[in-house]
Amino acid sequence: MQVMSLTEARNNLKAVFDAAYNDHEDIIIHRKGNENVVVISFD
């Protein structure tokens, strides 16, 4: 499981999606002052 800031996720969006889909990795995106979100593969 990875944790990254929204800025980092935005700057590396393709890598985030590839990690979620290809590596079946859950990625937590920390949004300063807001709720966090999780990116997971649909599979």
C-alpha positions as CSV (number, residue, x, y, z in Angstrom):
1,M,0.0,0.0,0.0
2,Q,1.3,3.4,-1.0
3,V,0.5,6.8,0.5
4,M,1.1,9.9,-1.4
5,S,0.0,13.5,-1.6
6,L,-2.5,14.7,-4.1
7,T,0.2,16.8,-5.8
8,E,2.4,13.7,-6.1
9,A,-0.5,11.6,-7.5
10,R,-1.4,14.4,-10.0
11,N,2.2,14.6,-11.2
12,N,2.4,10.8,-11.6
13,L,-1.1,9.9,-12.5
14,K,-0.2,7.3,-15.1
15,A,2.2,5.6,-12.7
16,V,-0.5,5.6,-10.0
17,F,-3.0,4.0,-12.3
18,D,-0.4,1.5,-13.6
19,A,0.5,0.5,-10.0
20,A,-3.2,0.0,-9.1
21,Y,-4.0,-2.0,-12.2
22,N,-0.8,-4.0,-13.0
23,D,0.5,-4.5,-9.5
24,H,-2.9,-4.7,-7.7
25,E,-1.6,-2.1,-5.3
26,D,-4.0,0.1,-3.2
27,I,-2.9,3.7,-3.3
28,I,-4.0,6.2,-0.6
29,I,-4.1,9.8,-1.8
30,H,-3.7,12.2,1.1
31,R,-5.6,15.4,0.5
32,K,-4.5,18.1,3.0
33,G,-7.6,19.5,4.8
34,N,-9.9,17.0,3.1
35,E,-10.8,13.3,3.3
36,N,-8.3,10.9,1.9
37,V,-9.2,8.7,-1.1
38,V,-8.0,5.3,-2.3
39,V,-7.3,4.2,-5.8
40,I,-7.8,0.5,-6.4
41,S,-8.0,-1.6,-9.5
42,F,-11.5,-2.4,-10.8
43,D,-10.4,-6.1,-11.2
